[in-house]
Amino acid sequence: MINSDFIFVFLTSDEIYIAPSAVQKERIQPDDLFIQNIDGDDLQSPPDYKKLSKSQCTPLFMLAYREKNAGAVIHTHSPSANLVRIRICSHN
């Protein structure tokens, strides 16, 4: 991914992996990820010295899991993704 203007969050059987904010996603290391359960309890956080934080949108992503049974959330502001959304919505 050339552009790091997106956030990804995905769910395994009982763990939700959340990418940190303000980090180039192609440079994320395994210990940079936040892991929490469906109730929002933190199971693992990056080491303190990395000074990473979860997206402020994490509560919104959690609603997608709890209310819509989503298996993943990809949040982006890329022009291409927005054009696809506009095109899909204009046909509905």
N, C-alpha and C positions, 0 to 999 in steps of 0.2 A: 504494500500500500504506500503510495507516494505521499498522500495527504493524511495527516494524523487528526483531522477534524471529524472524528467519530468516536463513539464509545461502544464497546461491545460488552454484553452480559450474556452468559449462557448457563443453563441448568443441567446438572447431571441428576442422578437419582435423588439425592438429598442435599446437594451442595450447589450454590450459585456462585459462579466465578465472575468477578467484576474487574474490568481493566481500570487502572488509575487515570485520573484526569491529568491533562497537561503533559503527557508522555507520548512521544512518537510511538505509535502502536507497533511499528515494525522493529522497535528496539526493546520491547517488553521482555523481561526475564520472568521465569516461573515464580520467583519470590516477590515480584512486583504486584501480583494479583491479590485482590481481596477475595476471601471466601466467606460466605455466610449461608445460613439455612433459610428456609422459606419464611420463618418467623422474623427474620432480620437480625438474628443473633450472629455476631462475628465469630467465625471459627478460626480464621487465620487472617493476619494483616501483614503487609510488607514490614521489613525491619524499620524501626524508628529513624535510623540515620538517613534513610532514603527520602523522608519527609513527603510521602505520597498521600493522596487523599482520594476517596471515592467521589464519583460525580455527585453533584447536588441533585441530579435527576434520579438517583438510585430509588427513592420512594416511588416515583412514577413507574420505573421498571418493575419494581416489586408488585405493583398493582396488576401489571400485565401478566405476571406469573400467577398471582392468586386469583384474579377475576376472570382472566381469559385463557388460563391454562397454557400460556405461551411456553415454548421450549427454548427460545432465545430472543434477545432484543438487540437490535443494531440501531443505534441512534447516530444520525449523520446530518450534516448540513451541506454536503457536497452538492454542487450544481446538478450533476447527473442524477443523483438520487431524488432531488426535488423535482426535476423535470418528469421523471417516471411517475412520481406520486401525483403530480398535477394531471398528467395524461390519463392515468388510471381513474382518478376522481372525476375527470370531465366526462368519462364514459359511463359513469354510474348515475 
